[in-house]
């Protein structure tokens, strides 16, 4: 009862805006990938996989992760 209604509404609107922005980035990424050849697409995914392995601390650390952690 003693809260500011507008503050809550602004926070919700901001969170929804963040989600919308994230979805737009996903859609743009999918569109860009669909325009690439299979070889270019494979190279992009291989580069991303190599970066994820490096961020995990190397191949040994990567293989020690669970499937759920790798998917994240």
C-alpha positions in Angstrom: 0.0 0.0 0.0 2.9 2.4 0.7 4.7 1.8 -2.6 5.0 3.9 -5.7 2.8 2.4 -8.4 4.6 4.2 -11.2 8.0 2.9 -10.1 6.8 -0.7 -10.5 5.3 0.0 -13.9 8.5 1.6 -15.1 10.5 -1.4 -13.9 8.2 -3.8 -15.6 8.3 -1.8 -18.8 12.1 -1.7 -18.7 12.3 -5.5 -18.2 9.9 -6.1 -21.1 12.0 -3.8 -23.3 15.2 -5.7 -22.4 13.5 -9.0 -23.4 12.2 -7.5 -26.7 15.8 -6.3 -27.5 17.2 -9.8 -26.8 14.6 -11.4 -29.1 15.3 -8.9 -31.9 19.0 -9.8 -31.7 18.2 -13.5 -31.9 16.0 -12.9 -35.0 18.6 -10.7 -36.7 21.2 -13.4 -36.0 19.0 -16.1 -37.5 18.4 -14.0 -40.6 22.1 -13.3 -41.1 23.0 -17.0 -40.7 20.3 -18.0 -43.1 21.9 -15.9 -45.8 25.3 -17.5 -45.3 26.6 -20.6 -47.1 27.0 -23.8 -45.2 30.8 -23.5 -45.1 30.5 -19.9 -43.7 28.0 -21.0 -41.2 30.1 -23.9 -40.1 33.1 -21.6 -39.7 31.1 -19.2 -37.5 29.9 -22.0 -35.2 33.4 -23.5 -35.0 34.8 -20.1 -34.0 32.1 -19.7 -31.4 32.8 -23.2 -30.0 36.5 -22.5 -29.7 35.8 -19.2 -27.9 33.4 -21.0 -25.4 36.1 -23.7 -24.7 38.7 -21.0 -24.1 36.4 -19.1 -21.7 35.7 -22.4 -19.9 39.5 -22.7 -19.2 40.5 -25.0 -22.0 39.5 -28.3 -23.5 40.0 -30.3 -20.2 37.8 -27.8 -18.3 35.2 -27.9 -21.1 34.9 -31.7 -21.0 34.6 -31.6 -17.2 31.4 -29.5 -17.6 28.0 -31.2 -17.6 25.9 -31.1 -20.8 23.6 -28.5 -19.2 26.6 -26.2 -18.4 28.0 -26.7 -21.9 24.6 -25.8 -23.4 24.5 -22.6 -21.3 
